[in-house]
Amino acid sequence: MSTAKKLINDIKNNIGTTLAPPTPFYLKLVETFPLQPITSEKKFDIAMRVVETLITYINATNEKDKGLDSYLKTLSGLVFEFEKSKIKPNIVSGGDMLAHLMDLHNLKQTDLAKELGGQSIVSKVLNNKVELNTKQISALAKRFKVSKSTFLS
C-alpha cells in the first residue's frame, strides 16, 4: 500500500463516518480551483474572480448546494487570510491624534498648555519629540470626551 493510501485510510479510521461525503459540485469546484493558501497577488486576483462568479451564480440561480456553500466559505476564508497578511496597520502617534483633534476643535497650542504643562510641551508632543504621559492622556481624554486609548500608539 502506498504511503498516501495508508494516510487516507488512517484518516478515515480516525474520523469514522460522521462527516457527509462531499457533493459532486464541491468536487468539481475543487478540481477547477483547488482550495490552497493564497500566496501571490495573481492567485488572489483569480480567487476573487472565482468568489465573484460563485456569488453571481448563487444570486442568479438561488442554488442550495451544501458543497457549493462549503467551498465558497472556505475560499472566502483563504481570501480573507491573504488580505489580512497584506494590510499594514496605520499606527497614529498620540501627537498626531492630538493634532487631528485640535484641528477638529479649532484649537491652538496655547489652548492646551494648561492640560499638558506648558505650550512648549504641547509643541514637543505635536512634533512627536515627547510622548504623552498618563496624566496628560487622562486630561485630553476628558477634554475631548474620548477614550484614553485614543492617544496610545
Number of C-alpha atoms within 10 A of each C-alpha: 6 6 8 9 10 11 12 11 11 12 11 11 10 9 9 9 9 6 7 6 9 13 14 12 14 19 15 13 18 13 10 10 13 13 15 11 14 19 12 9 12 10 15 18 13 13 20 15 12 18 18 13 12 17 15 12 12 15 10 9 9 10 11 9 14 13 18 21 16 14 22 20 13 14 22 16 13 19 20 14 13 18 13 11 9 10 8 7 7 7 9 13 18 22 23 17 16 21 19 13 14 16 11 9 10 9 12 13 17 14 14 18 15 12 17 21 11 14 17 13 18 25 16 14 20 21 13 14 11 14 19 23 12 12 11 16 22 17 16 22 16 12 11 13 9 12 13 16 11 15 23 17 13
